Amino acid sequence: MEYEKLLSSTIQQIKPSGIRKFFDLAENMEGVISLGVGEPDFQTPWVVRSTAIQTLEKRRIIYSANAGLLDLRREICNYLNRKQGITYDPKTELIVTVGGSEAIDISIRALINPGDEVLIVEPSFVCYAPIVRLAGGVPVPMATRLEDSFKLTPEILRSHITPRTKLLVLPFPNNPTGAIMTREELEKIAEVLRGTNILVLSDEIYSELTYGRTHCSIAQIEGMQERTILVNGFSKAFAMTGWRLGYVAAPAPIIKQTVKIHQYTIMCSPTISQYAAIQALQSCDEDVRRMVDEYNIRRRYLVERFNEIGLPCFNPEGAFYVFPCIRSTGMSSEAFCEALLNQQKVAVVPGNAFGDSGEGFVRVSYAYSLKHLMMALDRIEAFLASGKAGQI
C-alpha cells in the first residue's frame, strides 16, 4: 500500500507536538526529572472523586444530552457569572466538551472557511495552528516580545489584520510564558476590534491560576461578549486532566453549529466526569486557592533561582510555567534541551515548540513538587557550570 498517497497531505505536513517529543524521550531514560508536561501534581479534590464513585454506584451511566448535562451547564453559567460577571444562557450559549482541546477544535472548525486567516498570539500552546490548517484556514502568527511582557499590543494586532482575518486567538493567561492581560490592556485590544467582523477565541484554561491579580476575560469588556468564544475547562484549576472536561461559552448562533460537530464526532462528554464537575464548581473554591498558593511558592522559587544561575527569567503572573531565556549559552532552544536531557537527565521543552518567537527560551512547568523542582534546578546549575552546555 502507498500510504503517503492515501493519507491526507495536510496532516502529513503537520509536525508532531514539540512538547510530547521531549516527554517521550524522557520516558525512555532512567532517572530523568521531567519538567515538561503541564499536568498538576495534586490529586483531584476528594469531594470530586467521591461524587464520581457515588455516580458509578448509584446512577445509570448513559449518554447525556449532546451539549452536556443541563445541571452542569447551569452550574458553569453560575460560575462564569460569579467569577467574571458574565451571563450566558445554559440552554443555548454553552456546550460541554471533551477537555479544552475539543472546545478549541470545534470552535475553530465551526467558523473557518478555506482561506480564512486566524491570528494566533505566539509563543502559545501548540494546538492552534494545526487545527486551523486542518480546517482549511491560514494561521497567522503574531510574535509577542519579552520587552512587552509577552502581551499582545494593539500595534501588533493592527499590523496583522487583513480583509481575510476572521478570528483572533487570545490565549491568556499564557502557556508557555505565564503572561496575563489586564483589563486595561484588553480594552485597547477591544478598541482595535470594534467595527470589524473579527471574532475572538479566548482560551482561559488557566483563568484561576493567577498570582496577585484577578483574571479578566475580554468577554467582560463592553461590546465584546457578542464576538467572543470563551473556552475553559476543569483540567488545570481543579487538577482534573484525565477527566477530560471543558466547555465553550459563546453566542447562540455559534453554539448551534459547534453542537453539530460535537454531536457527529463525540456524541457527549463523559457522564461520570460531568456529575463530578458539578461538585467541583459547587464545593472546590478553597481547594483551588490552596493549589494556587502552592504554585505561587514554586513560581517565586524558580524565577529567583533561574536568575541566580544566569538564565534571565520573565516573572509570570499566570498559569504554571516559567520561560527562562537561554540565549547566553549560545545554543538553540532544541540543542539546549537535548544537551540538558542527555547530560543531566532533566527534561524541559524548547521555546520554539510554541512558535518561532519562542526561540532562545525554554518552558519549565512548576506543576511539580518543590522538592522535584529543587533537584532539577541543582542539575541545571551543574549543567551550566560544567562548561559542557554546548556539547551534545
Rosetta blueprint (number, residue, H / E / L):
1 M L
2 E L
3 Y H
4 E H
5 K H
6 L H
7 L L
8 S L
9 S H
10 T H
11 I H
12 Q H
13 Q H
14 I L
15 K L
16 P L
17 S L
18 G H
19 I H
20 R H
21 K H
22 F H
23 F H
24 D H
25 L H
26 A H
27 E H
28 N L
29 M L
30 E L
31 G L
32 V L
33 I E
34 S E
35 L L
36 G L
37 V L
38 G L
39 E L
40 P L
41 D L
42 F L
43 Q L
44 T L
45 P L
46 W H
47 V H
48 V H
49 R H
50 S H
51 T H
52 A H
53 I H
54 Q H
55 T H
56 L H
57 E H
58 K H
59 R L
60 R L
61 I L
62 I L
63 Y L
64 S L
65 A L
66 N L
67 A L
68 G L
69 L L
70 L H
71 D H
72 L H
73 R H
74 R H
75 E H
76 I H
77 C H
78 N H
79 Y H
80 L H
81 N H
82 R H
83 K H
84 Q H
85 G L
86 I L
87 T L
88 Y L
89 D L
90 P L
91 K L
92 T L
93 E L
94 L E
95 I E
96 V E
97 T E
98 V L
99 G H
100 G H
101 S H
102 E H
103 A H
104 I H
105 D H
106 I H
107 S H
108 I H
109 R H
110 A H
111 L H
112 I L
113 N L
114 P L
115 G L
116 D L
117 E E
118 V E
119 L E
120 I E
121 V E
122 E E
123 P L
124 S L
125 F L
126 V L
127 C L
128 Y H
129 A H
130 P H
131 I H
132 V H
133 R H
134 L H
135 A L
136 G L
137 G L
138 V E
139 P E
140 V E
141 P E
142 M E
143 A E
144 T L
145 R L
146 L H
147 E H
148 D H
149 S L
150 F L
151 K L
152 L L
153 T L
154 P H
155 E H
156 I H
157 L H
158 R H
159 S H
160 H H
161 I L
162 T L
163 P L
164 R L
165 T E
166 K E
167 L E
168 L E
169 V E
170 L E
171 P L
172 F L
173 P L
174 N L
175 N L
176 P L
177 T L
178 G L
179 A L
180 I L
181 M L
182 T L
183 R H
184 E H
185 E H
186 L H
187 E H
188 K H
189 I H
190 A H
191 E H
192 V H
193 L H
194 R L
195 G L
196 T L
197 N L
198 I L
199 L E
200 V E
201 L E
202 S E
203 D E
204 E L
205 I L
206 Y L
207 S L
208 E L
209 L L
210 T E
211 Y L
212 G L
213 R L
214 T L
215 H L
216 C L
217 S L
218 I H
219 A H
220 Q H
221 I L
222 E L
223 G L
224 M L
225 Q H
226 E H
227 R H
228 T E
229 I E
230 L E
231 V E
232 N E
233 G E
234 F L
235 S L
236 K L
237 A L
238 F L
239 A L
240 M L
241 T H
242 G H
243 W H
244 R L
245 L L
246 G E
247 Y E
248 V E
249 A E
250 A L
251 P L
252 A H
253 P H
254 I H
255 I H
256 K H
257 Q H
258 T H
259 V H
260 K H
261 I H
262 H H
263 Q H
264 Y H
265 T H
266 I L
267 M L
268 C L
269 S L
270 P L
271 T H
272 I H
273 S H
274 Q H
275 Y H
276 A H
277 A H
278 I H
279 Q H
280 A H
281 L H
282 Q H
283 S H
284 C L
285 D H
286 E H
287 D H
288 V H
289 R H
290 R H
291 M H
292 V H
293 D H
294 E H
295 Y H
296 N H
297 I H
298 R H
299 R H
300 R H
301 Y H
302 L H
303 V H
304 E H
305 R H
306 F H
307 N H
308 E H
309 I L
310 G L
311 L L
312 P L
313 C E
314 F L
315 N L
316 P L
317 E L
318 G E
319 A L
320 F L
321 Y E
322 V E
323 F L
324 P E
325 C E
326 I L
327 R H
328 S H
329 T H
330 G L
331 M L
332 S L
333 S H
334 E H
335 A H
336 F H
337 C H
338 E H
339 A H
340 L H
341 L H
342 N H
343 Q H
344 Q H
345 K L
346 V E
347 A E
348 V L
349 V E
350 P E
351 G H
352 N H
353 A H
354 F H
355 G L
356 D H
357 S H
358 G H
359 E L
360 G L
361 F E
362 V E
363 R E
364 V E
365 S E
366 Y L
367 A L
368 Y L
369 S L
370 L H
371 K H
372 H H
373 L H
374 M H
375 M H
376 A H
377 L H
378 D H
379 R H
380 I H
381 E H
382 A H
383 F H
384 L H
385 A H
386 S L
387 G L
388 K L
389 A L
390 G L
391 Q L
392 I L
